Amino acid sequence: MKSIDTSKLDRIVAEARRAADARSQGYRERALKIYPWICGRCAREFTLANLRELTVHHRDHNHDNNPPDGSNWELLCIYCHDNEHQRELEAQAGGSALTDNGVVATHSPFANLKALLGNKKP
């Protein structure tokens, strides 16, 4: 059995992680200086004690687009940030989610409610 040298792959992965961490710390620190420490969706306020739960969301989903004025960023709590990305995934998958990009919900869960409750006219 031939052994696989993973040292090159390990170096590449480690370098990519270091670069991503450096990039992340750069725009995160800038965003925290520009914007108030408040979630842009739920308006939850943050202090130094819980600041780790406040994330920088890239509006265009491009983590390399980090203009100095912060115009591509918004601060979101970890819950709203996860929700934003989930909504984007659902919109891409089927177009049935309502997103800030103008995708309209197509599913109507109560469309047949009268018929389900016993009325003969749906």
DRENPA-3360 file (N, C-alpha, C; in nm, 2 decimals, always signed):
BEGIN
1 = MKSIDTSK = +0.08/-0.12/+0.00/+0.00/+0.00/+0.00/+0.09/+0.12/+0.00 ~ +0.06/+0.22/-0.08/+0.13/+0.34/-0.10/+0.09/+0.44/+0.01 ~ +0.19/+0.50/+0.08/+0.16/+0.60/+0.18/+0.14/+0.73/+0.11 ~ +0.05/+0.81/+0.17/+0.02/+0.94/+0.11/+0.09/+1.05/+0.20 ~ +0.16/+1.14/+0.13/+0.22/+1.25/+0.20/+0.12/+1.36/+0.22 ~ +0.07/+1.38/+0.34/-0.03/+1.49/+0.36/+0.03/+1.62/+0.41 ~ +0.16/+1.62/+0.42/+0.23/+1.74/+0.47/+0.20/+1.86/+0.38 ~ +0.21/+1.84/+0.25/+0.18/+1.96/+0.16/+0.04/+2.01/+0.18;
9 = LDRIVAEA = -0.06/+1.92/+0.18/-0.20/+1.95/+0.20/-0.22/+2.02/+0.33 ~ -0.15/+1.97/+0.44/-0.17/+2.03/+0.57/-0.11/+2.17/+0.57 ~ +0.00/+2.20/+0.50/+0.06/+2.33/+0.49/-0.04/+2.43/+0.42 ~ -0.10/+2.38/+0.31/-0.19/+2.46/+0.23/-0.31/+2.50/+0.31 ~ -0.37/+2.40/+0.38/-0.49/+2.42/+0.46/-0.46/+2.52/+0.57 ~ -0.34/+2.50/+0.64/-0.30/+2.59/+0.75/-0.28/+2.73/+0.70 ~ -0.22/+2.75/+0.58/-0.20/+2.88/+0.53/-0.33/+2.95/+0.49 ~ -0.42/+2.87/+0.44/-0.55/+2.93/+0.40/-0.63/+2.97/+0.52;
17 = RRAADARS = -0.62/+2.89/+0.63/-0.69/+2.93/+0.76/-0.63/+3.05/+0.82 ~ -0.49/+3.07/+0.81/-0.43/+3.19/+0.87/-0.47/+3.31/+0.79 ~ -0.47/+3.29/+0.65/-0.51/+3.41/+0.57/-0.66/+3.45/+0.59 ~ -0.74/+3.35/+0.61/-0.89/+3.38/+0.64/-0.90/+3.44/+0.77 ~ -0.83/+3.40/+0.87/-0.83/+3.46/+1.01/-0.78/+3.60/+1.00 ~ -0.67/+3.63/+0.93/-0.62/+3.76/+0.92/-0.72/+3.85/+0.85 ~ -0.78/+3.80/+0.74/-0.87/+3.88/+0.67/-1.00/+3.91/+0.75 ~ -1.04/+3.81/+0.83/-1.16/+3.83/+0.91/-1.13/+3.93/+1.02;
25 = QGYRERAL = -1.02/+3.92/+1.09/-0.99/+4.01/+1.20/-0.98/+4.15/+1.14 ~ -0.93/+4.17/+1.02/-0.91/+4.30/+0.97/-1.05/+4.37/+0.95 ~ -1.14/+4.31/+0.88/-1.27/+4.37/+0.85/-1.36/+4.37/+0.97 ~ -1.34/+4.27/+1.06/-1.43/+4.27/+1.18/-1.39/+4.39/+1.27 ~ -1.26/+4.41/+1.29/-1.22/+4.52/+1.37/-1.26/+4.65/+1.32 ~ -1.25/+4.67/+1.18/-1.30/+4.79/+1.12/-1.45/+4.81/+1.13 ~ -1.52/+4.70/+1.11/-1.67/+4.71/+1.12/-1.71/+4.75/+1.26 ~ -1.64/+4.69/+1.36/-1.68/+4.72/+1.50/-1.65/+4.87/+1.54;
33 = KIYPWICG = -1.55/+4.93/+1.47/-1.52/+5.07/+1.49/-1.62/+5.16/+1.42 ~ -1.67/+5.12/+1.31/-1.76/+5.20/+1.22/-1.91/+5.20/+1.28 ~ -1.96/+5.08/+1.31/-2.10/+5.06/+1.34/-2.12/+5.05/+1.49 ~ -2.24/+5.09/+1.54/-2.27/+5.06/+1.68/-2.29/+4.91/+1.70 ~ -2.26/+4.87/+1.82/-2.27/+4.73/+1.85/-2.41/+4.68/+1.88 ~ -2.49/+4.69/+1.77/-2.63/+4.65/+1.77/-2.66/+4.56/+1.65 ~ -2.73/+4.45/+1.67/-2.77/+4.37/+1.56/-2.86/+4.44/+1.46 ~ -2.82/+4.44/+1.33/-2.90/+4.51/+1.23/-3.04/+4.45/+1.20;
41 = RCAREFTL = -3.07/+4.34/+1.26/-3.20/+4.27/+1.23/-3.28/+4.28/+1.36 ~ -3.23/+4.22/+1.47/-3.32/+4.21/+1.59/-3.29/+4.33/+1.69 ~ -3.20/+4.41/+1.66/-3.17/+4.53/+1.75/-3.11/+4.49/+1.88 ~ -3.06/+4.37/+1.90/-3.00/+4.33/+2.03/-2.87/+4.41/+2.04 ~ -2.85/+4.47/+2.16/-2.73/+4.55/+2.19/-2.62/+4.46/+2.25 ~ -2.50/+4.49/+2.22/-2.38/+4.41/+2.27/-2.29/+4.50/+2.35 ~ -2.22/+4.43/+2.44/-2.11/+4.49/+2.52/-1.99/+4.41/+2.50 ~ -1.88/+4.45/+2.56/-1.75/+4.37/+2.56/-1.78/+4.23/+2.61;
49 = ANLRELTV = -1.87/+4.21/+2.70/-1.89/+4.08/+2.76/-1.95/+3.98/+2.66 ~ -2.03/+4.02/+2.56/-2.09/+3.93/+2.47/-2.06/+3.97/+2.32 ~ -1.96/+4.05/+2.30/-1.93/+4.10/+2.16/-1.89/+3.99/+2.07 ~ -1.84/+3.87/+2.12/-1.81/+3.76/+2.03/-1.93/+3.71/+1.96 ~ -2.05/+3.74/+2.01/-2.17/+3.69/+1.94/-2.22/+3.78/+1.83 ~ -2.15/+3.89/+1.81/-2.19/+3.98/+1.70/-2.09/+3.96/+1.58 ~ -2.15/+3.93/+1.47/-2.07/+3.89/+1.35/-2.09/+4.00/+1.24 ~ -1.99/+4.00/+1.15/-2.00/+4.09/+1.03/-2.05/+4.01/+0.92;
57 = HHRDHNHD = -2.16/+4.06/+0.86/-2.23/+3.99/+0.75/-2.19/+4.07/+0.62 ~ -2.15/+4.00/+0.52/-2.12/+4.07/+0.39/-2.25/+4.07/+0.31 ~ -2.30/+4.19/+0.28/-2.43/+4.20/+0.21/-2.43/+4.13/+0.08 ~ -2.32/+4.13/+0.01/-2.32/+4.07/-0.13/-2.26/+3.93/-0.12 ~ -2.24/+3.88/+0.00/-2.19/+3.74/+0.03/-2.05/+3.72/-0.02 ~ -1.98/+3.82/-0.06/-1.84/+3.81/-0.10/-1.75/+3.86/+0.01 ~ -1.68/+3.76/+0.07/-1.60/+3.79/+0.19/-1.47/+3.86/+0.15 ~ -1.44/+3.87/+0.02/-1.32/+3.95/-0.02/-1.36/+4.09/-0.06;
65 = NNPPDGSN = -1.49/+4.13/-0.06/-1.53/+4.26/-0.09/-1.54/+4.34/+0.05 ~ -1.44/+4.41/+0.08/-1.43/+4.48/+0.21/-1.39/+4.62/+0.19 ~ -1.48/+4.71/+0.14/-1.45/+4.85/+0.12/-1.42/+4.92/+0.25 ~ -1.33/+5.02/+0.25/-1.29/+5.08/+0.37/-1.41/+5.15/+0.44 ~ -1.51/+5.19/+0.37/-1.62/+5.26/+0.43/-1.72/+5.17/+0.49 ~ -1.70/+5.04/+0.48/-1.79/+4.94/+0.54/-1.93/+4.92/+0.47 ~ -1.94/+4.97/+0.35/-2.07/+4.97/+0.28/-2.12/+4.83/+0.24 ~ -2.03/+4.73/+0.25/-2.07/+4.59/+0.22/-2.10/+4.51/+0.35;
73 = WELLCIYC = -2.09/+4.57/+0.46/-2.11/+4.50/+0.59/-2.23/+4.54/+0.66 ~ -2.28/+4.45/+0.75/-2.37/+4.49/+0.85/-2.34/+4.40/+0.97 ~ -2.36/+4.45/+1.09/-2.34/+4.37/+1.21/-2.47/+4.29/+1.24 ~ -2.46/+4.16/+1.26/-2.57/+4.08/+1.29/-2.53/+3.99/+1.40 ~ -2.62/+3.96/+1.49/-2.60/+3.86/+1.60/-2.58/+3.72/+1.53 ~ -2.53/+3.63/+1.60/-2.50/+3.50/+1.54/-2.63/+3.43/+1.50 ~ -2.74/+3.46/+1.57/-2.87/+3.40/+1.53/-2.92/+3.46/+1.40 ~ -2.92/+3.59/+1.39/-2.97/+3.65/+1.27/-2.88/+3.63/+1.15;
81 = HDNEHQRE = -2.75/+3.62/+1.18/-2.66/+3.59/+1.07/-2.68/+3.45/+1.02 ~ -2.70/+3.35/+1.10/-2.73/+3.21/+1.06/-2.86/+3.21/+0.98 ~ -2.96/+3.28/+1.03/-3.09/+3.29/+0.96/-3.08/+3.35/+0.82 ~ -3.00/+3.46/+0.81/-2.98/+3.52/+0.68/-2.92/+3.43/+0.58 ~ -2.82/+3.35/+0.62/-2.76/+3.26/+0.53/-2.85/+3.14/+0.50 ~ -2.93/+3.10/+0.59/-3.03/+2.99/+0.57/-3.13/+3.04/+0.47 ~ -3.18/+3.16/+0.48/-3.28/+3.21/+0.39/-3.22/+3.22/+0.25 ~ -3.09/+3.26/+0.24/-3.03/+3.26/+0.11/-3.02/+3.13/+0.04;
89 = LEAQAGGS = -2.98/+3.03/+0.13/-2.97/+2.89/+0.08/-3.11/+2.84/+0.03 ~ -3.21/+2.87/+0.10/-3.35/+2.82/+0.07/-3.39/+2.89/-0.06 ~ -3.36/+3.02/-0.08/-3.39/+3.09/-0.20/-3.32/+3.03/-0.32 ~ -3.20/+3.00/-0.30/-3.12/+2.94/-0.42/-3.18/+2.80/-0.45 ~ -3.22/+2.73/-0.35/-3.27/+2.59/-0.37/-3.40/+2.58/-0.44 ~ -3.49/+2.67/-0.40/-3.62/+2.66/-0.46/-3.69/+2.79/-0.49 ~ -3.64/+2.90/-0.45/-3.70/+3.02/-0.47/-3.83/+3.04/-0.39 ~ -3.84/+2.96/-0.28/-3.96/+2.97/-0.20/-3.94/+3.06/-0.08;
97 = ALTDNGVV = -3.83/+3.11/-0.05/-3.80/+3.19/+0.07/-3.81/+3.34/+0.03 ~ -3.85/+3.42/+0.13/-3.85/+3.56/+0.11/-3.72/+3.62/+0.16 ~ -3.65/+3.68/+0.07/-3.52/+3.74/+0.10/-3.51/+3.89/+0.08 ~ -3.41/+3.95/+0.12/-3.39/+4.09/+0.10/-3.36/+4.12/-0.05 ~ -3.33/+4.02/-0.12/-3.29/+4.04/-0.26/-3.42/+4.04/-0.35 ~ -3.54/+4.04/-0.29/-3.66/+4.05/-0.37/-3.72/+3.92/-0.41 ~ -3.67/+3.81/-0.36/-3.73/+3.68/-0.40/-3.86/+3.67/-0.31 ~ -3.97/+3.64/-0.38/-4.10/+3.63/-0.31/-4.13/+3.49/-0.28;
105 = ATHSPFAN = -4.20/+3.47/-0.16/-4.24/+3.34/-0.12/-4.35/+3.29/-0.22 ~ -4.34/+3.16/-0.26/-4.44/+3.11/-0.35/-4.53/+3.00/-0.28 ~ -4.49/+2.96/-0.16/-4.57/+2.86/-0.09/-4.68/+2.93/-0.01 ~ -4.80/+2.88/-0.01/-4.91/+2.94/+0.06/-4.96/+2.83/+0.15 ~ -4.92/+2.82/+0.28/-4.95/+2.71/+0.36/-5.10/+2.71/+0.40 ~ -5.17/+2.82/+0.40/-5.31/+2.82/+0.44/-5.41/+2.83/+0.32 ~ -5.36/+2.81/+0.20/-5.44/+2.82/+0.08/-5.56/+2.73/+0.08 ~ -5.55/+2.61/+0.14/-5.66/+2.52/+0.14/-5.72/+2.50/+0.28;
113 = LKALLGNK = -5.71/+2.60/+0.36/-5.75/+2.59/+0.50/-5.90/+2.56/+0.51 ~ -5.98/+2.63/+0.44/-6.13/+2.61/+0.45/-6.17/+2.47/+0.42 ~ -6.11/+2.41/+0.31/-6.14/+2.27/+0.28/-6.09/+2.18/+0.39 ~ -5.98/+2.21/+0.45/-5.93/+2.12/+0.56/-6.02/+2.13/+0.68 ~ -6.08/+2.24/+0.70/-6.17/+2.26/+0.82/-6.31/+2.21/+0.80 ~ -6.34/+2.16/+0.68/-6.47/+2.10/+0.65/-6.56/+2.18/+0.56 ~ -6.52/+2.30/+0.52/-6.60/+2.37/+0.42/-6.58/+2.31/+0.29 ~ -6.69/+2.30/+0.21/-6.68/+2.24/+0.08/-6.62/+2.33/-0.02;
121 = KP = -6.61/+2.46/+0.00/-6.56/+2.56/-0.10/-6.41/+2.59/-0.05 ~ -6.31/+2.55/-0.13/-6.17/+2.58/-0.10/-6.14/+2.73/-0.12;
% end
